[in-house]
Amino acid sequence: MTMELVHVGFDNFIATNRIVAIASPNSTTIKRVMKEAGNKGLLIDVTHGRKTRSIIITDSGHIFVTSRASEIIAGRLRVSRTEGYTGRGEPALRLEPSDEKGEL
C-alpha cells in the first residue's frame, strides 16, 4: 500500500487520506478547537515561528497549525489527486518557490 502525502511547508508532509478539513484560524470555533487540542496534546505546530494561516484537522483528532494559506494546501491536494503517482511508487510532490527555507 502506498501513502500519498501533501506538502504543508518547511519539509513537513501530511497523509492526504487522513485529512478531514482545512480551515482558517480566524473563527472563534477553530480557536476553541485548537485550544482543546493543545490541552489534549493533539496540536502539532509546523509554522516554524511564522504566522498561522491555516489549520488542518485529521481523522485521528490531531490539529496541524501551518503557515501556508488554506487555498495553497487545498490546491496541492487537488494537484496530487489529478497527477497521481510518478510511477516509482511515490507521490508526485513539487516544492513551490515560497516553500524554500528563509522565504515567507
Beta strands, then each sheet from edge to edge (+ up, - down):
strand 1: 5-9
strand 2: 12-15
strand 3: 19-23
strand 4: 43-45
strand 5: 54-58
strand 6: 63-66
sheet 1: 1+ 2-
sheet 2: 3+ 5- 6+ 4+
end
